[in-house]
Amino acid sequence: MIKGRFMTVKTKKYKIVQIGNSKGIRLPKEVMKKYGFSESLIVEELEDGLLLKRTDKKLSWSETYKAMAREREEWSDFEVTLQDGIEKDGFDTEEI
C-alpha cells in the first residue's frame, strides 16, 4: 500500500487468463461491487498503465428532474440575467 499526498493506493496482482481467442483478467465479485462495475466499464489508457472506471448510468428525464429537485438549488440569480438589458444591445437577429 502506497500512501500519497491525496490518496491511498492499494496494489493487487491479477493473472492474465485466456478467454476464447483473447486474453483478459478476472475481477473478484467484491472488487466489482466495491467500484460499481456491472456489465461494462471504461478503460483509460495512461502513460504508465490502465485506469478502470465505472460507466455512469445515464438518468432518464424523470430521474434528472427528481435529482435536480432534491438539490434545491437557488435560481434567483437567474432572474437578474433576464433583466440585464441584453435585448437592447443593438443586435437584432431579425435584421440578419
KOLTI-392499 format. One record per atom (N, C-alpha, C): residue in three letters; x, y, z. Coordinates in steps of 0.05 Angstrom, whole numbers, padded with zeros to 5 digits, always signed. Layout:
BEGIN
ALAXYZ ...
//
This chain:
BEGIN
MET+00017-00023+00000 MET+00000+00000+00000 MET+00018+00025+00000 ILE+00011+00043-00018 ILE+00027+00068-00020 ILE+00008+00091-00011 LYS+00018+00107+00008 LYS+00002+00130+00017 LYS+00014+00155+00004 GLY-00002+00166-00014 GLY+00006+00190-00028 GLY-00004+00215-00013 ARG+00001+00237-00025 ARG-00007+00263-00013 ARG-00037+00266-00012 PHE-00051+00255-00032 PHE-00080+00259-00034 PHE-00096+00233-00031 MET-00084+00210-00035 MET-00099+00185-00033 MET-00081+00162-00026 THR-00094+00141-00018 THR-00080+00116-00012 THR-00084+00097-00036 VAL-00063+00085-00045 VAL-00064+00068-00068 VAL-00058+00039-00059 LYS-00076+00021-00065 LYS-00072-00007-00060 LYS-00064-00021-00086 THR-00044-00037-00085 THR-00035-00052-00109 THR-00042-00081-00106 LYS-00055-00093-00126 LYS-00062-00121-00126 LYS-00052-00133-00152 LYS-00045-00158-00152 LYS-00035-00172-00175 LYS-00057-00191-00185 TYR-00064-00190-00210 TYR-00083-00208-00222 TYR-00070-00223-00246 LYS-00077-00248-00249 LYS-00066-00263-00272 LYS-00081-00256-00297 ILE-00067-00257-00319 ILE-00079-00254-00346 ILE-00087-00282-00355 VAL-00113-00285-00362 VAL-00123-00311-00369 VAL-00133-00312-00398 GLN-00134-00335-00410 GLN-00144-00339-00437 GLN-00175-00338-00435 ILE-00187-00322-00453 ILE-00216-00320-00455 ILE-00223-00322-00485 GLY-00229-00346-00493 GLY-00233-00351-00522 GLY-00207-00346-00537 ASN-00209-00329-00558 ASN-00185-00322-00573 ASN-00171-00298-00562 SER-00181-00287-00540 SER-00169-00263-00527 SER-00157-00270-00500 LYS-00147-00250-00488 LYS-00137-00252-00460 LYS-00150-00230-00444 GLY-00152-00235-00418 GLY-00165-00216-00401 GLY-00158-00221-00372 ILE-00170-00206-00354 ILE-00167-00210-00326 ILE-00194-00215-00314 ARG-00195-00230-00292 ARG-00220-00235-00278 ARG-00219-00218-00252 LEU-00240-00202-00249 LEU-00241-00186-00224 LEU-00259-00200-00204 PRO-00250-00202-00180 PRO-00267-00215-00159 PRO-00294-00200-00155 LYS-00314-00214-00147 LYS-00341-00203-00143 LYS-00340-00179-00124 GLU-00323-00181-00103 GLU-00321-00160-00083 GLU-00311-00134-00096 VAL-00291-00136-00114 VAL-00280-00113-00128 VAL-00301-00101-00146 MET-00316-00118-00161 MET-00337-00108-00179 MET-00357-00092-00163 LYS-00365-00103-00140 LYS-00386-00090-00124 LYS-00375-00064-00112 LYS-00351-00065-00101 LYS-00338-00042-00088 LYS-00337-00017-00106 TYR-00330-00022-00132 TYR-00326+00001-00150 TYR-00350+00005-00169 GLY-00371-00010-00166 GLY-00395-00005-00181 GLY-00393-00015-00210 PHE-00376-00034-00216 PHE-00374-00046-00243 PHE-00398-00065-00246 SER-00410-00064-00270 SER-00431-00083-00275 SER-00427-00097-00302 GLU-00441-00089-00322 GLU-00439-00101-00348 GLU-00415-00091-00365 SER-00407-00066-00360 SER-00385-00054-00375 SER-00370-00034-00357 LEU-00347-00026-00367 LEU-00331-00006-00353 LEU-00315+00009-00373 ILE-00304+00031-00364 ILE-00287+00049-00381 ILE-00258+00043-00374 VAL-00242+00040-00395 VAL-00213+00036-00392 VAL-00199+00061-00403 GLU-00185+00075-00386 GLU-00169+00098-00395 GLU-00140+00089-00398 GLU-00129+00094-00421 GLU-00101+00087-00426 GLU-00083+00110-00417 LEU-00066+00106-00397 LEU-00048+00126-00387 LEU-00020+00118-00395 GLU-00001+00136-00391 GLU+00027+00130-00398 GLU+00038+00106-00383 ASP+00030+00104-00358 ASP+00042+00082-00342 ASP+00023+00059-00335 GLY+00000+00058-00349 GLY-00018+00036-00344 GLY-00046+00042-00352 LEU-00064+00025-00343 LEU-00093+00028-00349 LEU-00108+00036-00324 LEU-00128+00052-00328 LEU-00145+00060-00306 LEU-00173+00050-00312 LEU-00185+00034-00294 LEU-00211+00023-00298 LEU-00231+00041-00283 LYS-00252+00049-00296 LYS-00273+00067-00284 LYS-00300+00056-00291 ARG-00319+00060-00272 ARG-00346+00051-00277 ARG-00359+00070-00297 THR-00378+00059-00312 THR-00394+00075-00330 THR-00417+00087-00314 ASP-00420+00113-00315 ASP-00442+00125-00300 ASP-00468+00121-00316 LYS-00488+00111-00301 LYS-00514+00107-00313 LYS-00526+00133-00321 LYS-00536+00135-00345 LYS-00550+00160-00354 LYS-00578+00160-00342 LEU-00585+00183-00332 LEU-00611+00186-00319 LEU-00633+00192-00341 SER-00657+00182-00336 SER-00679+00190-00353 SER-00687+00219-00347 TRP-00704+00231-00363 TRP-00712+00258-00358 TRP-00726+00260-00331 SER-00742+00240-00324 SER-00756+00240-00299 SER-00737+00238-00275 GLU-00717+00220-00278 GLU-00696+00217-00257 GLU-00680+00243-00254 THR-00674+00255-00277 THR-00658+00280-00276 THR-00674+00302-00262 TYR-00700+00304-00268 TYR-00717+00324-00255 TYR-00718+00320-00225 LYS-00722+00295-00217 LYS-00723+00288-00188 LYS-00696+00294-00174 ALA-00674+00288-00187 ALA-00647+00294-00176 ALA-00643+00324-00173 MET-00651+00339-00193 MET-00648+00368-00192 MET-00666+00380-00170 ALA-00690+00369-00167 ALA-00709+00379-00146 ALA-00698+00373-00118 ARG-00684+00351-00115 ARG-00672+00344-00089 ARG-00650+00364-00081 GLU-00636+00375-00101 GLU-00614+00393-00096 GLU-00623+00420-00085 ARG-00648+00427-00091 ARG-00659+00453-00081 ARG-00640+00476-00086 GLU-00632+00478-00112 GLU-00613+00500-00119 GLU-00627+00527-00118 GLU-00612+00547-00113 GLU-00622+00575-00113 GLU-00620+00586-00141 TRP-00642+00594-00153 TRP-00642+00604-00181 TRP-00649+00633-00182 SER-00650+00647-00160 SER-00658+00675-00160 SER-00638+00692-00176 ASP-00613+00685-00177 ASP-00593+00699-00193 ASP-00600+00699-00223 PHE-00614+00678-00232 PHE-00621+00675-00260 PHE-00640+00697-00268 GLU-00658+00706-00250 GLU-00677+00727-00256 GLU-00663+00753-00263 VAL-00640+00758-00250 VAL-00625+00782-00256 VAL-00615+00783-00285 THR-00607+00760-00295 THR-00597+00758-00322 THR-00619+00762-00342 LEU-00644+00756-00334 LEU-00666+00761-00353 LEU-00672+00790-00356 GLN-00663+00807-00337 GLN-00669+00835-00338 GLN-00644+00851-00342 ASP-00623+00840-00354 ASP-00598+00854-00357 ASP-00596+00873-00381 GLY-00618+00875-00396 GLY-00619+00894-00419 GLY-00606+00883-00444 ILE-00599+00858-00445 ILE-00586+00848-00469 ILE-00603+00850-00494 GLU-00629+00851-00490 GLU-00647+00854-00514 GLU-00644+00882-00526 LYS-00632+00901-00512 LYS-00628+00928-00522 LYS-00599+00933-00531 ASP-00584+00912-00538 ASP-00556+00915-00544 ASP-00550+00923-00573 GLY-00571+00926-00589 GLY-00566+00934-00617 GLY-00564+00910-00636 PHE-00563+00886-00626 PHE-00561+00863-00643 PHE-00589+00851-00646 ASP-00600+00854-00670 ASP-00627+00844-00675 ASP-00625+00821-00695 THR-00631+00798-00687 THR-00628+00774-00705 THR-00648+00775-00728 GLU-00669+00791-00726 GLU-00689+00793-00747 GLU-00678+00807-00771 GLU-00658+00825-00768 GLU-00648+00841-00789 GLU-00625+00827-00804 ILE-00617+00803-00796 ILE-00595+00790-00809 ILE-00603+00777-00835 
//
